[in-house]
Amino acid sequence: MLRRSTLALAAAAALFVAAGAHAQSLYSFETGTVTNPDGFGPNGGGITVAQTTGVGVTDGTHAMSVTIVNGATFVGALTTNVAPGLTPPISPQSIQFDYTITAPFTGGFAVAGVTMFGFNAALGQFGLQAQFADIEHFEGKAPGTYTATIDLNDATNPLDFTAHEDYNTIFSTNPSATQLTPAGFQIFFNKSSDAPLAVIIDNVRFTSVPEPTSIALLAGGGMLMLRRRRS
């Protein structure tokens, strides 16, 4: 009986995981040019981006290599090609991307995160950016491939400086006086100036969770399976 109950719960959990998080590809660096994969280019001095193959590719056949020189600090890999999945309103949860480190970072600190650029034409505001609070740390990590998860529910609105706002509150295709139209996506990097950084980025994706009603239905289905096993 215990074994059957365990199997039923495991099956319900598997259903929840399978339907719980949905991933939509945003950027996989298969298009564009060698120096502008998917339209990404350097934002700031001392950073180079390039399309690459082989090591670090986790989706398709290409990835984006990012190299930052010793003295550079806050820079980014920026594209003005806003992926369709980022058109608001979205079901905000997180953005994930895979990254590969081929050699340990030897400096004091190195992090990455996500910034969205936008504008409000009615207000004459252009080139504004909302940086999401989550960051991924590179320092202390051994060579290998990792996944960064950036929560889209915590950024400061660059128009009125309200903190802890989510993506849909800040961005809209029909913006209010406190909203922006999306105009660019950036993976930013910040590091100490005492060492260079090299990282390979791939499979940038948008993830969302089902509505609470869907979760309740899945949970109810799991309990029904358990009851049937017991009867």
Phi and psi in degrees as a GROMACS rama.xvg file:
@    title "Ramachandran Plot"
@    xaxis  label "Phi"
@    yaxis  label "Psi"
@TYPE xy
-61.6189  -41.1646  LEU-2
-64.8757  -40.8125  ARG-3
-64.9892  -39.8691  ARG-4
-63.2741  -41.6021  SER-5
-63.5932  -41.8777  THR-6
-64.0515  -39.3674  LEU-7
-65.7914  -43.0935  ALA-8
-65.2619  -38.4657  LEU-9
-63.296  -40.7116  ALA-10
-64.437  -40.953  ALA-11
-64.0252  -41.6029  ALA-12
-63.0218  -40.1624  ALA-13
-63.1407  -39.8329  ALA-14
-62.8733  -40.8434  LEU-15
-64.3425  -44.7968  PHE-16
-64.7859  -42.8957  VAL-17
-63.4199  -38.7628  ALA-18
-97.9096  -8.57715  ALA-19
-73.5997  -43.8317  GLY-20
-121.165  129.314  ALA-21
-112.904  130.344  HIS-22
-109.077  136.795  ALA-23
-126.759  124.651  GLN-24
-66.2147  135.164  SER-25
-108.735  -52.8016  LEU-26
-142.258  124.688  TYR-27
-123.407  3.48408  SER-28
64.3728  29.6609  PHE-29
-86.0717  -20.7934  GLU-30
-111.671  -177.812  THR-31
87.5608  -155.258  GLY-32
-118.06  175.474  THR-33
-60.2639  -37.5699  VAL-34
-94.4845  -7.18593  THR-35
-139.125  65.3049  ASN-36
-64.4467  126.884  PRO-37
53.7801  25.1667  ASP-38
83.3267  2.97245  GLY-39
-75.2738  138.783  PHE-40
-142.907  172.043  GLY-41
-72.453  139.714  PRO-42
-122.134  97.2856  ASN-43
119.624  169.378  GLY-44
-90.0629  147.258  GLY-45
85.004  9.71138  GLY-46
-119.58  138.676  ILE-47
-125.999  133.553  THR-48
-119.964  147.843  VAL-49
-156.971  150.681  ALA-50
-76.0041  137.804  GLN-51
-140.001  165.347  THR-52
-129.191  170.301  THR-53
85.5804  -124.216  GLY-54
-58.4281  132.76  VAL-55
94.3237  -9.58571  GLY-56
-78.8732  121.574  VAL-57
-118.506  -7.30525  THR-58
-148.433  123.193  ASP-59
75.3248  -144.068  GLY-60
-121.499  -1.48589  THR-61
-132.548  158.894  HIS-62
-143.202  -179.136  ALA-63
-117.748  121.911  MET-64
-90.8671  140.83  SER-65
-126.027  125.134  VAL-66
-124.945  127.343  THR-67
-123.357  127.7  ILE-68
-73.6292  169.945  VAL-69
-51.3127  -51.1185  ASN-70
-83.9296  -11.8457  GLY-71
-73.3144  147.607  ALA-72
-121.577  -93.4764  THR-73
-87.2941  109.95  PHE-74
-140.872  178.743  VAL-75
-155.497  162.243  GLY-76
-106.783  112.559  ALA-77
-120.171  139.44  LEU-78
-130.287  142.789  THR-79
-93.6115  2.90116  THR-80
-84.3352  93.8672  ASN-81
-77.3164  115.836  VAL-82
-60.8179  144.647  ALA-83
-54.0361  -32.8797  PRO-84
-65.3431  -16.3742  GLY-85
-97.0591  5.30198  LEU-86
-73.8884  118.979  THR-87
-73.6119  154.422  PRO-88
-79.8842  147.067  PRO-89
-118.571  172.565  ILE-90
-94.8724  87.8304  SER-91
-69.0337  127.263  PRO-92
-138.603  -73.3952  GLN-93
-160.394  161.878  SER-94
-110.774  135.047  ILE-95
-120.503  148.75  GLN-96
-147.848  147.963  PHE-97
-89.1813  142.417  ASP-98
-139.864  145.589  TYR-99
-121.08  129.993  THR-100
-107.768  124.272  ILE-101
-95.6992  -15.4573  THR-102
-149.602  141.867  ALA-103
-61.2681  144.049  PRO-104
-75.2467  128.561  PHE-105
-101.131  0.769438  THR-106
-89.0395  -168.507  GLY-107
-70.4539  -50.1455  GLY-108
-153.153  154.482  PHE-109
-154.368  127.198  ALA-110
-136.453  164.639  VAL-111
-139.634  156.243  ALA-112
-160.712  -166.734  GLY-113
-124.351  134.305  VAL-114
-124.585  134.815  THR-115
-107.517  132.623  MET-116
-97.8594  152.753  PHE-117
-160.158  176.12  GLY-118
-145.566  159.057  PHE-119
-131.143  98.2033  ASN-120
-62.903  -37.171  ALA-121
-62.1293  -31.8787  ALA-122
-93.1005  -5.78564  LEU-123
69.6181  29.2547  GLY-124
-106.828  120.758  GLN-125
-133.413  152.965  PHE-126
72.1346  21.1062  GLY-127
-81.1697  156.152  LEU-128
-138.921  143.96  GLN-129
-115.97  117.07  ALA-130
-99.8377  123.244  GLN-131
-77.562  145.084  PHE-132
-69.1344  -31.3736  ALA-133
-62.6226  140.155  ASP-134
-135.491  154.757  ILE-135
-110.451  127.431  GLU-136
-91.6195  135.167  HIS-137
-99.609  -29.0923  PHE-138
-63.7816  142.601  GLU-139
81.5065  0.508922  GLY-140
-95.0933  139.644  LYS-141
-75.6419  158.457  ALA-142
-54.3385  137.255  PRO-143
159.663  -176.261  GLY-144
-110.225  133.306  THR-145
-131.816  168.885  TYR-146
-122.463  126.945  THR-147
-96.3657  140.162  ALA-148
-123.389  120.23  THR-149
-114.452  115.094  ILE-150
-68.8883  132.772  ASP-151
-95.341  13.999  LEU-152
-105.647  10.8287  ASN-153
-146.445  93.9132  ASP-154
-144.786  160.77  ALA-155
-95.5471  128.055  THR-156
-68.7872  121.266  ASN-157
-74.559  -9.31936  PRO-158
-86.4356  -46.609  LEU-159
-119.146  3.18699  ASP-160
63.7877  24.5581  PHE-161
-73.3579  129.913  THR-162
-87.4847  160.915  ALA-163
62.1251  38.5584  HIS-164
-96.1358  152.759  GLU-165
-91.9112  173.64  ASP-166
-56.2682  -48.0837  TYR-167
-69.4653  -23.959  ASN-168
-72.4743  -33.2684  THR-169
-89.27  -36.6034  ILE-170
-114.535  142.882  PHE-171
-158.021  152.143  SER-172
-80.3809  -14.2603  THR-173
-128.963  72.437  ASN-174
-67.6753  142.786  PRO-175
-82.4209  -170.092  SER-176
-69.8708  -11.4189  ALA-177
-120.965  24.2668  THR-178
-130.235  161.199  GLN-179
-124.075  150.821  LEU-180
-87.5798  128.59  THR-181
-59.4871  136.643  PRO-182
-134.699  -9.5387  ALA-183
-170.103  152.041  GLY-184
-124.283  134.088  PHE-185
-136.789  136.978  GLN-186
-96.8333  114.122  ILE-187
-96.8553  155.854  PHE-188
-131.24  136.403  PHE-189
-133.582  135.933  ASN-190
-152.875  164.653  LYS-191
-70.2387  155.542  SER-192
-86.662  10.319  SER-193
-96.12  4.416  ASP-194
-161.632  151.378  ALA-195
-78.1994  165.477  PRO-196
-134.155  134.08  LEU-197
-130.512  127.898  ALA-198
-147.003  150.281  VAL-199
-114.571  127.521  ILE-200
-109.799  139.448  ILE-201
-153.822  163.359  ASP-202
53.5556  57.3844  ASN-203
-73.9592  125.107  VAL-204
-141.998  152.347  ARG-205
-101.321  131.072  PHE-206
-120.122  145.751  THR-207
-138.859  166.295  SER-208
-115.431  155.338  VAL-209
-68.9935  161.484  PRO-210
-61.7936  155.464  GLU-211
-54.7418  -33.5879  PRO-212
-62.0134  -41.7998  THR-213
-65.1199  -39.8005  SER-214
-63.3337  -41.5417  ILE-215
-63.4888  -40.0519  ALA-216
-63.6144  -40.745  LEU-217
-63.6045  -43.7264  LEU-218
-63.7579  -41.5147  ALA-219
-62.9209  -38.7365  GLY-220
-62.6288  -39.0047  GLY-221
-64.0216  -41.3798  GLY-222
-65.9301  -37.5568  MET-223
-63.1135  -41.2154  LEU-224
-60.3128  -40.105  MET-225
-65.9457  -42.8702  LEU-226
-62.7185  -41.5663  ARG-227
-64.4773  -37.9682  ARG-228
-62.8133  -38.5652  ARG-229
-72.6966  -33.4871  ARG-230
